[in-house]
């Protein structure tokens, strides 16, 4: 590899990361959907259940918020609809399955970095309570 090629790849990666950061902050629902899809494909109702479970019931998106967020994420290219389907005998054929895209993963990483920096700032200012 030439130095020029490495330099170009580095510049492209930095541009991609900075453009991903432009979509932050993400709403909690969008971030949780990306987290869930980072583990594998899911349909809408499975996403709803997983978000409620992951947050101990503190976040329970209704259908309007969940599917509105999914539609926006589809438009932004953060997720895509999957063509793969489970066995029809085990699943409702009306369900739509979603998966995270490479772009969606980069945006989720940018959001996680933003949140990490925010937590570090808050910790430096206020300390970390023993039982939060």
N, C-alpha and C positions, 0 to 999 in steps of 0.2 A: 504494500500500500504506500502510496505517496503521501507526503505531508499535506499536500493540497487537498487530496481526497479526504483525509481525516479531518482537516479544517472545515471542509464543506459539510461533512456529516455532522460535525459538532454544531455548526451554525444552524443547520436544518433542525436538529434536535432542540436547540434552544428556542428557535422560533415556534416550533410546535408546542413546547412547554408553555411559552408565554401566551400563545393564543388559547391554549387550554385554560390557563389561569384567567383569561378574560371572561369565561363563562361562570366564574365563581363570584360570590358565594352561591352555592346550590341550595335549593330548599331542602329541608330535612327529608321529605318524601322522595325527592329525586335522588338524593345521596343514598338513602336506604335501598331504593330500587337498584341502583348501580351496585351496591354492596351485595345484595341478594343475587343479582345476575352474574356477579363475579365468581360465584360458586357453581353456576350452571344455569341452564335454561329453565324458565318458569312461566306459568300462565298467570294472569292477573290475580285470580283469587289466591293462588299460592303465594304471590308477592305480598298481598294484604295480610295473610296469616303469618308469614315470616316476619314482616315488619312489626306486627303486634307482639309476636313472641320475643323478638330481639330486643324490643324496648320495654318489655315487662308490661305491656298494655298501655303505656303512656302515649303511644302514637298508633292510632287506629284509623287509617285513611278511609273515608267513604268512597263510594264508587266514582263520584264526580271528580274528586281531587285525584284519586289514583289514576283513573283512565285519562283525565286531562293531562296529568304529568306524563303518562306513558306516550300520549299523542305528541306532546311537545318534545319529548326525548327522541321519538322517531323522526320528527321534523329536523332536529338538530344533528341527527346521525349518531347519537350516543348509544342507541340500541337499535336492533332490527328484529323483524319478525322471523321466526325460524320456520323452515319448511319441514323439519323433522317432527314426526308425531309418534306418540306412544301407541301401543296396540289399541285399535278402536274399541275393543271390548272392555278396556280398562279406563277409557277416557271419553269425555264428551267431545264430539267432533266439532262443536261450535267454539271451543276454546282456542285462543290464539296464544302461541308460545313466543317468548321474547328471549333474546340473548344480547349481551353487551358487545359493543364493537371495540376495535382497538382504540378509536377516538374516545369512546366512552370511558375506557380504562384510563386513558391519559387525563381526562377531565376529572375522574374520581381521584386520581393520584394528586392532581393539583389542589383539589378541595381538601384532601387529607393533609397535605403540606400546609395549606392556609390555616386549617384548624390546629395543627401542631404548633405553628408559630403563635397563634392566638393564645393557646393554653400556656406556652412558655412565657409569653408576655404577662398574662394574668398571674401566673405562679411567681414571677419575679416581683410583681407589684404587691400581691396580697398573700403570698405564701400558699402552701397546699394544706388544706385541712386534713386532719387524720381520718375523719369519716365524712366523706362528701355525699 
